[in-house]
Amino acid sequence: MTLATRKWNRAEYQKMGQTGLLSPEERVELIQGEIVRMTPVDPLHACAVDLMTEIMVKSFSQTHQVRVQGPVGIGDHSELQPDLCLIPKALFGELVKKRVHPEHVDLLVEVANTSLSSDRGRKLRLYASGGYPLYWIVNLKQGQLEVYSQPEGTRYAVSACLTLDDHVELLGKTLPVKDFFPA
């Protein structure tokens, strides 16, 4: 006997959250129709997200809304919660009016300590398939910033691995990679 599984769409998933079927304390994401538990945030991960947030707010708050661990949509069956994303101010205003999550942002960031394989695998493929132009993984294990750009289907055509001694270009600004990592 084969068991059939039920896939959820984004509207159903959001309704579950609104009605309390999904507890706000339970960290979950909708990935290709499946509700998936997120791993607990460890202290190193939290510190890296805090550092990244501070840098992005200082550097881009005039032109972008900095969203921290908030949802982004990918098609009808995925709603992920990257650690950080940059939403252009004009787009953010529309999102507020329409009360929807973004499906297009200028930058997505995942901080990876225990989640590295998922961030490089399933999430990378989903972000690319959603057409997100720039995806970063702050790789805490190896002290590297992985930069992915130019989405093509379910992959990114361009990737680079930057070390703590490098700088990264983002929206016309140059940022030191080491600043994204807790000392």
C-alpha positions in Angstrom: 0.0 0.0 0.0 1.3 3.4 -1.0 0.5 6.4 1.3 -0.4 9.6 -0.5 0.9 12.8 1.0 -0.9 16.2 0.9 1.0 19.2 -0.5 0.1 22.6 0.8 0.0 25.9 -1.1 1.1 29.3 0.2 -2.5 30.5 0.8 -3.3 27.4 2.9 0.0 27.7 4.8 -0.6 31.3 5.6 -4.2 30.5 6.7 -2.8 27.9 9.1 -0.7 30.5 10.7 -3.5 33.0 10.9 -5.9 30.6 12.6 -3.3 29.3 15.1 -3.0 25.8 13.6 0.7 26.6 13.3 2.1 28.0 16.5 4.1 31.2 16.2 6.7 29.6 18.4 7.2 26.7 16.1 9.7 27.8 13.4 8.6 26.3 10.1 8.9 27.0 6.3 6.8 25.8 3.4 9.2 24.1 1.0 7.7 22.6 -2.2 4.4 22.1 -0.5 5.8 20.5 2.6 5.8 22.1 6.1 9.4 21.7 7.3 10.7 22.4 10.8 13.6 24.9 10.9 16.5 24.1 13.2 16.9 26.1 16.4 19.0 29.2 16.1 22.3 28.7 17.9 24.2 31.7 19.5 26.9 32.0 16.7 24.2 32.0 14.1 22.2 34.7 16.0 25.3 36.9 16.4 26.1 36.6 12.7 22.5 37.6 11.8 22.8 40.6 14.2 26.1 41.7 12.6 24.7 41.4 9.1 21.6 43.3 10.0 23.5 46.2 11.5 25.8 46.4 8.4 22.8 46.3 6.0 20.8 48.9 7.9 23.7 51.3 8.0 24.6 50.7 4.4 21.2 50.4 2.7 18.4 51.8 4.8 17.9 54.8 2.6 17.0 52.6 -0.4 16.0 49.3 1.0 13.9 47.7 3.8 16.1 45.2 5.6 14.0 42.2 6.5 15.3 39.8 9.1 14.1 36.2 9.2 10.9 37.2 7.4 9.1 35.2 4.6 9.7 35.4 0.9 7.5 33.6 -1.6 8.5 31.2 -4.4 5.7 30.2 -6.6 2.5 28.7 -5.1 4.1 26.1 -2.9 7.2 27.6 -1.2 7.6 30.3 1.4 11.0 30.4 2.9 12.4 32.5 5.7 15.9 33.7 4.8 18.0 35.1 7.6 18.0 38.5 5.8 16.9 40.1 2.6 17.0 43.5 1.1 13.7 44.8 -0.3 13.7 47.9 -2.5 11.7 50.7 -0.7 9.3 51.1 -3.6 8.5 47.4 -3.6 8.2 47.3 0.1 5.5 50.0 0.0 3.5 47.8 -2.4 3.9 44.8 -0.2 2.5 46.7 2.8 -0.5 47.9 0.7 -1.3 44.5 -0.7 -0.3 42.6 2.6 1.8 40.0 0.8 5.3 38.6 1.2 7.9 39.6 -1.5 8.6 37.4 -4.4 11.4 39.6 -5.6 14.2 41.2 -3.6 17.7 42.5 -4.3 19.5 40.1 -1.9 18.8 37.0 0.1 21.1 35.8 2.8 21.2 32.6 4.7 23.6 32.2 7.7 24.8 28.6 7.7 26.3 26.8 10.7 24.2 23.6 11.0 22.1 24.2 7.8 24.9 24.4 5.2 23.9 21.4 3.1 20.2 22.6 2.9 21.3 26.2 2.2 23.6 25.0 -0.7 21.1 22.4 -1.9 17.4 22.7 -1.7 17.2 26.4 -0.8 19.7 27.4 -3.4 17.7 25.6 -6.1 14.4 27.2 -4.9 15.9 30.7 -4.7 17.3 30.3 -8.2 14.0 28.9 -9.6 12.3 31.9 -8.0 14.5 34.2 -10.0 16.1 35.8 -7.0 19.1 37.6 -8.5 21.6 37.5 -5.6 21.9 34.8 -2.9 24.6 34.8 -0.2 25.5 32.1 2.3 27.5 33.3 5.3 29.3 30.0 5.9 30.3 30.1 9.6 32.0 26.7 9.5 34.6 27.7 6.9 34.7 31.5 7.4 33.6 32.2 3.9 30.9 34.2 2.1 29.4 32.2 -0.8 28.0 34.6 -3.4 25.6 33.3 -6.1 24.2 35.3 -8.9 22.5 35.1 -12.3 19.8 32.5 -11.7 19.2 30.0 -14.5 16.5 27.5 -13.9 17.3 25.8 -10.6 20.9 27.0 -10.3 23.0 30.1 -10.4 25.3 30.6 -13.3 27.9 32.6 -11.3 29.3 31.8 -7.9 32.2 32.9 -5.8 33.7 32.0 -2.5 35.1 34.9 -0.6 37.4 34.7 2.4 37.6 37.0 5.5 40.3 39.0 3.7 38.1 39.8 0.7 35.5 42.5 0.0 32.2 42.1 -1.6 30.4 44.5 -4.0 26.7 45.1 -3.3 24.5 47.7 -4.9 27.4 50.1 -5.5 29.1 49.7 -2.1 32.1 47.7 -1.1 31.8 45.8 2.2 34.5 43.8 4.1 33.6 40.2 4.3 35.1 39.8 7.8 32.5 42.2 9.2 29.8 39.6 8.6 31.5 37.1 11.0 31.5 37.2 14.8 35.1 37.6 16.0 
